Amino acid sequence: MAVLIPSRTPVNSKDSKFFKALGARIAQARKDQNFTQQQVADQLGVAQQTYANYEVGLVRFPASTLPILCEMLGLTPEELLGHDAKRKLKRGPASRLDQQIERIRQLPRTRQHFVIEILDMVLAQAGH
């Protein structure tokens, strides 16, 4: 009896619509973050072709990859699964400000506080 590898489990017709939509959201988020398929595949520990099949909805994503994808692509699990209307309405790449905010979120807390203090000073001066 053959054993299917989880990262290569094909999508059945009943789930096809869900996995195609999921793949499209992931592909758009990947592009918004300027990542290549190879870069994401490397982080997930899969071949680029397997990852490409995830994006077009031909192969199921293993559930264990979802937290990695969320963190890497700057999405919440709700956004990734299509439960956030605001994310669906946004088109095009993330703005430079959004990209910078995401980079700040990834800094250690002490560095975040430093950036926030600088922003507070600039905003206070702009208010005068």
ABEGO torsion letter per residue (X at the ends): XBBBBAAABBBBAAAAAAAAAAAAAAAAAAAAAGBBAAAAAAAAGBBAAAAAAAAAGABBBBAAAAAAAAAAAGBBAAAAAGABAAAAABBEBBBAAAAAAAAAAABBAAAAAAAAAAAAAAAAAAAX
